Amino acid sequence: MACPFLVVVAIDFGTTSSGYAFSFTQDPEAIHMMKRWEGGDPGVANQKSPTCLLLTPELRFHSFGFAARDSYHDLDPEEAQHWLYFDKFKMKIHITFRRWDDLTMETELEAVNGQRVRAIEVFAHALHFFREHALKEVKDQSSSVLEGEEIRWVITVPAVWRQPAKQFMREAAYLAGLVSPDCPEQLLIALEPEAASIYCRKLRLHQVIDLSLRPVTNGLDSDGSRPFDSSDRYIVADCGGGTVDLTVHQIEQPQGTLKELYKASGGPYGAVGVDLAFEAMLCQIFGEDFIQSFKAKRPAAWVDLTIAFEARKRTATPGRANALNISLPFSFIDYYKRHRGQSVETALRRSNMNIVKWSSQGMLRLTQEAMNELFQPTISNIVKHIEPLPVPGAVGGAGGVERREIRATMQFGDTEIKVMAVDVMSNRSVRASIDFLSN
């Protein structure tokens, strides 16, 4: 049976960053990933666009991504209080509504300025932006004129999302005009870790596993270039901005399909947890009432501060000895002096937080201990979530599965995750890495 779609467009709607890719069904292996985004930081390769949305005071769409961030930054402080800026709003759905049954079409999200808008409208604005952007790119790559019903859309969602949340995303896609409710099969809602697992199936072993410790025969590793086969069982840990999702799969031969060894699971253990820890640290130093007042009265400056922290957070590594400098906006320093009648430096000194210093250049200096304190709760949650996973093929223990104590360390880069896991009982270690830009 011939495929009714000529092109497939997949949208990675992330908590921190979002992007999309597409391929024509006549050549599905040729995947076109969108890398050209309006705006962005000079000298930085932007594989995705920030998941932030800007609406006018009249609640009309203004911009998304880098354009939204930069436009909001350039607004006059007084004028900015009337514009609606949404950042990392996907995760706010999860944080605010722990019970998914509470999520409805009337659920509201709060903008940085405190104004509330229906969540489905916020998501629809973002999806409509991707629709227009993707259609233009697809048309530039196609020699024929495509009709709307010839495009299949795919939207990825976290494994932790339940059916009400998936239906919410589908309704937002209908509202955005991606597809019609009369053609629901045109939209596919896919779990993020399962999509990642399918991608891993196409990788060679040397692209995933560090083979440097394996025995070498005649100067060659005869095993490293082979694809995954039926003897290979693997865990995919999708560590995103909002959630960490896990799948355990095995490839079934000869059909090459994936067998699920452990149901997809996840939790709110993404990088946003580090951001929240940083905000809590600021509240501890300067007072929660001041931070909340600053966010309400100087919303654009607060966004500038979070962007500055995000940039430095990405450079943090476990072995780094020197402190990380976080630039405080001038309006933060000035507003604190007006609000409290004392300097930022005095507040730091009185807080007795020795792991955070003050630089005369107007910057917070976060020591290695401070960064560890910010990262540790999130990392601990990831490890706790991975530990209960069964060892494929093991016997004994509760439910016929042996529980093993595994200690894991993870290093997160912009496009790569490196993991080392040590079996405490045998002291055997495994290293793995996934480079998301690898072909």
RABELGI-V801018 format. One record per helix or strand of 3 or more residues. SS is the DSSP state (hx for helix, st for strand). FROM is the first residue (numbers start at 1). TO is the last residue. If there is no record, write none. Layout:
ss=SS from=FROM to=TO
ss=SS from=FROM to=TO
This chain:
ss=st from=7 to=12
ss=st from=17 to=24
ss=hx from=25 to=27
ss=st from=52 to=55
ss=st from=61 to=64
ss=hx from=66 to=74
ss=hx from=77 to=80
ss=st from=84 to=87
ss=hx from=89 to=96
ss=hx from=100 to=102
ss=st from=108 to=110
ss=st from=116 to=118
ss=hx from=119 to=141
ss=hx from=148 to=150
ss=st from=151 to=157
ss=hx from=163 to=176
ss=hx from=181 to=186
ss=st from=187 to=191
ss=hx from=192 to=201
ss=hx from=205 to=207
ss=st from=233 to=239
ss=st from=244 to=252
ss=st from=257 to=267
ss=hx from=272 to=286
ss=hx from=288 to=297
ss=hx from=299 to=313
ss=st from=324 to=327
ss=hx from=330 to=340
ss=hx from=344 to=351
ss=st from=356 to=359
ss=st from=363 to=366
ss=hx from=368 to=387
ss=hx from=398 to=400
ss=st from=406 to=412
ss=st from=416 to=423
ss=st from=429 to=435
